[in-house]
Amino acid sequence: MGGASTSLVAVLAGPDQLVAILAFDFGEGGVLCGECARFAGRRVDAEAIALLRRILGGDLRGALTAPPDRRRNRGFDEVAVAADAKADVRANVYVVAHLDIGVPDRARTEAALRQLAAAARQSAGNVRFDIWQQTDRANHFNVISGWISESQFYAFAASHAARDFRQTVGPLLGSPYDERLYRRVD
């Protein structure tokens, strides 16, 4: 399993110091830490801190409660392939979306994704917009975008291009549209 350099780890703590831990290993094509879910809604305690130290120390595999679900991805377009894999320091908000499309509708979805990417990359506040396609499930896509602010992302999400995209792919989805916002932690 990849070390801390290939992992995204987020600790979300509420006002009462309740914790949610998310660890995602990009180097392995997307492995989510199953043990992290046990800590959702708990107070930050020694056990949660020990798990974080373990993950940040490069032992995500040891934190998994089930065998890794390997989902290898490839860059969907030449922009994603050419982009530097490092996080852009200007991005304060990252948006991660997963699309599971019916196989017969893949070509239509790919065209819609290209149009969405072109519009997003020209949108105010966008610092990166990457589309990844699973190699073993070519009808599964992951969209990862970085935005300077949440309001700039929401302005784009309300744009004609984003609405057209959702209207196009909505009926083609094989599972609910899953889009999540994450704030950068310094």
HELIX and SHEET records of a PDB file:
HELIX    1   1 ALA A    4  THR A    6  5                                   3    
HELIX    2   2 PHE A   26  GLU A   28  5                                   3    
HELIX    3   3 GLU A   35  PHE A   39  5                                   5    
HELIX    4   4 ALA A   46  LEU A   56  1                                  11    
HELIX    5   5 LEU A   60  ALA A   63  1                                   4    
HELIX    6   6 GLU A   78  ALA A   82  1                                   5    
HELIX    7   7 VAL A  103  ASP A  105  5                                   3    
HELIX    8   8 ARG A  106  ARG A  121  1                                  16    
HELIX    9   9 GLU A  150  ALA A  157  1                                   8    
HELIX   10  10 HIS A  160  VAL A  169  1                                  10    
HELIX   11  11 GLY A  170  LEU A  172  5                                   3    
SHEET    1   A 3 SER A   7  ALA A  13  0                                        
SHEET    2   A 3 LEU A  18  ASP A  25 -1                                        
SHEET    3   A 3 VAL A  31  LEU A  32 -1                                        
SHEET    1   B 3 SER A   7  ALA A  13  0                                        
SHEET    2   B 3 LEU A  18  ASP A  25 -1                                        
SHEET    3   B 3 ARG A  42  ARG A  43 -1                                        
SHEET    1   C 5 ASN A  73  GLY A  75  0                                        
SHEET    2   C 5 ASN A 126  GLN A 134 -1                                        
SHEET    3   C 5 HIS A 140  TRP A 147 -1                                        
SHEET    4   C 5 VAL A  93  ASP A 100 -1                                        
SHEET    5   C 5 ASP A 178  ARG A 183 -1                                        
END                                                                             
